[in-house]
Amino acid sequence: MDSELKEEIPVHEEFILCGGAETQVLKCGPWTDLFHDQSVRRPKLLIFIIPGNPGFSAFYVPFAKALYSLTNRRFPVWTISHAGHAVAPKDKKILTTSEDSNAQEIKDIYGLNGQIEHKLAFLRTHVPKDMKLVLIGHSIGSYFTLQMLKRVPELPVIRAFLLFPTIERMSESPNGRIATPLLCWFRYVLYVTGYLLLKPCPETIKSLLIRRGLQVMNLENEFSPLNILEPFCLANAAYLGGQEMMEVVKRDDETIKEHLCKLTFYYGTIDPWCPKEYYEDIKKDFPEGDIRLCEKNIPHAFITHFNQEMADMIADSLKDDLSKM
């Protein structure tokens, strides 16, 4: 795709209060308020991206732009941050809705269960009930996606893509064996160390380090999260990660079976978070499912260099569904 074409694609940034937590939402396309838009131009479908951990929505902007273009710019592509993984700049207004203002704050919103309820709360307060949905979950976002389908089966989801899905045995995976002791046993040491190192660091130095790091990882864009080194955000990412290691153990076969016809699983061949044997196991248990193994050596963190390839795969899979919209 031409780089100039990507730049022409409108992306609108909002910080909202959702379930009591500041949340960054990046909206690709000209539609910024689907809930109150009653015009004939209002799209009939929303493509909704749920990130991995850390849940920085800005990392997914190039992927969202590529997908928006490949679906002929007919449907909005929105990405949401995880609760507590984004802090609004001081000069940025935090938007609220009457529905969210009256809603009860979500218990343990920065934890595994709270993050699931956070995404459901967003859909409830910002997306019309009759709007069709395509859910795209990456990594732990795949687990959230399955849980959302389980908790609210009436969600009008026509397809759900689970990319490099960490939906089982996380602590037993190669990366999980390393991450579990760090996130579960030494979490407070990480908190204190991060706070002592980062809190006194001047903002100019942190911004310089972040920009350089994002350039190296090919993640820099107009919405690069400059609060990536905020101790508050890092602590919440570590807290969520610790719960992932402890609670994402058994694959939810019942939910998968119930929604199998709308699910697409995409596993990697070089993924230390969900190794190839996890693909082989689920493929054996659900031979009729759309369960794919990557043939392009795309890594778990596909957002670093493989946005176009993943967008191509999803857009191609959606052709028949979107032609009916």
RACORZI-V323007 format. One line per field, one symbol per residue. ss: DSSP state (H for helix, E for strand, - for the rest). psi: psi as a letter, one per 40 degrees, with the letter a starting at -180 (. if undefined). burial: 1 if it has 9 or more other ideal C-beta (glycine too) atoms within 8 Angstrom, else 0. Layout:
ss=???
psi=???
burial=???
This chain:
ss=--HHHHHH--EEEEEEEE--EEEEEEEE----------------EEEEEE------HHHHHHHHHHHHHH-----EEEEE-------------EE--HHHHH---------HHHHHHHHHHHHHHH-----EEEEEEE-HHHHHHHHHHHH-----EEEEEEE------HHH-HHHHHHHHHHHH-HHHHHHHHHHHH----HHHHHHHHHHHHHH--------------HHHHHHHHHHHHHHHHH-----HHHHHHHHHHEEEEE--------HHHHHHHHHH----EEEE--------HHH--HHHHHHHHHHHHHHHHH--
psi=ihdddddehhhhhihihhfeihhhhhhhiehegddeheieehieihhhhhiahighdddeddddddddddfffdiihihiiiheehhhidehhhiiiddddeihihhfdeadddddddddddddeehidehiihhhhhbedddddddddddgeehfhdihhhhghgeifdeeiddddddddddddfdddddddddddddehiddddddddddddddefehaefhhefdehdddddddddddddddddgchhgddddddeddehhhhiiefhedgiddddddddddgdeighihheefhidgdedefdddddddddddeddddee.
burial=0000110010101111111011111111101001101000011011111111111111111111111111100011111111111101000001001001001001001111011111111110111000111111111111111111110000111111111111111110100110110111011001100110010010000110111001000010001110111110111111111111100100010011011100111111101011010110011001001010110001110111011011111110110011001
